[in-house]
């Protein structure tokens, strides 16, 4: 095995490891490009041409297959901690009143700003259900109203 074949083998293994570590289609095309370059090295083609062919093959494969693969690959949507709060029960610790711009709720020991989903006033001490989370603000409905809608 020649020195240039070893170089392409190292690039091949590195590309495989990067792809395996990221699973984001960032280096899979260089795997194929480096295989072709390794074949060219075995045939005695100069290193400059090997590198050019590797880059061209990798670039062409990327240009034609990446958009297709992105369409068919499943999209992973990671839920945030805030998304996990939707549907949970909180307690109003400060009267929720849009006209007075007041309202706080406690969820799992954490105090949040709170607004009523329908703009109604919710008194302190009432249990509410979280219907949305916007930044640092919970949108809530009183539990009795939520069960009446169901």
C-alpha positions in Angstrom: 0.0 0.0 0.0 1.5 3.4 -1.0 1.7 6.5 1.1 -1.1 8.2 -0.8 -3.4 5.2 -0.4 -2.7 5.3 3.4 -3.6 9.1 3.3 -6.9 8.3 1.6 -7.6 5.5 4.0 -7.1 7.9 6.9 -9.5 10.4 5.3 -12.0 7.6 4.7 -11.9 6.4 8.3 -12.0 9.9 9.7 -15.1 10.7 7.5 -16.8 7.5 8.7 -16.1 8.4 12.3 -17.3 11.9 11.9 -20.5 10.7 10.3 -21.1 8.1 12.9 -20.6 10.7 15.7 -22.9 13.3 14.2 -25.5 11.5 12.3 -26.1 14.7 10.4 -25.0 13.9 6.9 -21.9 16.0 7.1 -19.2 13.7 5.8 -20.8 10.7 4.1 -19.9 12.1 0.7 -16.2 12.3 1.5 -16.3 8.5 2.3 -17.2 7.8 -1.4 -14.8 10.5 -2.7 -11.9 9.1 -0.7 -12.6 5.6 -1.9 -12.4 6.8 -5.5 -9.2 8.7 -4.7 -7.8 5.6 -3.1 -8.5 3.6 -6.3 -6.8 6.4 -8.3 -3.8 6.2 -6.0 -3.6 2.4 -6.7 -3.6 3.2 -10.4 -0.7 5.6 -10.0 -2.6 8.8 -10.7 -0.8 12.0 -9.3 -1.9 13.2 -5.9 -3.2 16.5 -7.2 -5.6 14.8 -9.5 -6.6 12.4 -6.8 -7.5 15.3 -4.5 -9.4 17.1 -7.3 -11.4 14.0 -8.1 -12.2 13.4 -4.4 -13.5 16.9 -4.0 -15.4 16.9 -7.3 -17.1 13.5 -6.6 -17.9 14.5 -3.0 -19.3 17.9 -4.1 -21.4 16.4 -6.8 -22.8 13.7 -4.6 -23.5 16.3 -1.9 -25.3 18.6 -4.3 -27.5 16.0 -5.7 -28.2 13.7 -2.8 -28.3 16.0 0.3 -31.6 17.8 -0.6 -33.2 14.4 -1.3 -32.0 12.9 1.9 -33.1 15.9 3.9 -36.6 15.4 2.6 -36.8 11.7 3.5 -34.9 11.8 6.8 -37.2 12.0 9.8 -37.3 15.3 11.5 -36.5 15.1 15.2 -38.3 17.8 17.2 -37.0 18.0 20.7 -39.5 19.0 23.4 -38.2 21.7 25.7 -38.8 21.7 29.5 -41.3 24.5 28.9 -43.3 22.3 26.5 -43.5 19.7 29.2 -45.3 22.2 31.4 -48.3 22.3 29.1 -51.3 20.4 30.6 -49.8 20.5 34.1 -51.4 22.1 37.2 -50.1 25.3 38.8 -51.4 27.5 41.6 -52.1 31.2 41.3 -50.0 33.1 43.8 -50.9 36.6 42.7 -54.3 37.5 41.2 -54.3 37.3 37.4 -55.8 40.4 36.0 -54.9 41.7 32.5 -56.2 45.2 33.2 -54.0 45.6 36.2 -51.1 43.7 34.5 -50.7 41.3 37.4 -50.6 37.6 37.7 -48.2 35.0 39.0 -48.4 31.2 39.2 -46.3 28.6 40.9 -45.5 25.4 39.0 -43.2 22.9 40.6 -41.9 25.5 43.1 -41.0 28.0 40.3 -42.8 31.3 40.1 -43.9 32.4 36.6 -45.8 35.3 35.2 -49.3 34.2 34.3 -52.0 35.3 32.0 -55.5 34.0 31.6 -56.2 32.3 28.3 -59.5 34.1 27.9 -58.6 37.3 29.6 -60.7 36.6 32.7 -59.6 37.4 36.3 -58.3 34.5 38.3 -58.1 34.8 42.0 -55.1 33.9 44.2 -55.1 30.2 45.4 -57.0 28.9 42.4 -55.6 25.8 40.7 -55.0 26.3 37.0 -54.0 24.2 34.0 -51.2 25.5 31.8 -52.3 25.7 28.2 -49.2 27.5 26.7 -45.8 28.7 27.6 -44.4 31.9 26.0 -41.0 32.8 27.1 -41.4 33.3 30.9 -45.1 33.5 30.9 -47.7 30.8 31.4 -51.1 31.0 29.8 -53.5 29.3 32.1 -57.2 28.4 32.6 -58.9 27.6 35.9 -59.2 23.8 36.3 -63.0 23.9 36.7 -63.3 25.7 33.4 -61.1 23.2 31.6 -63.1 20.3 32.9 -66.3 22.0 31.8 -65.0 22.2 28.3 -64.1 18.5 28.1 
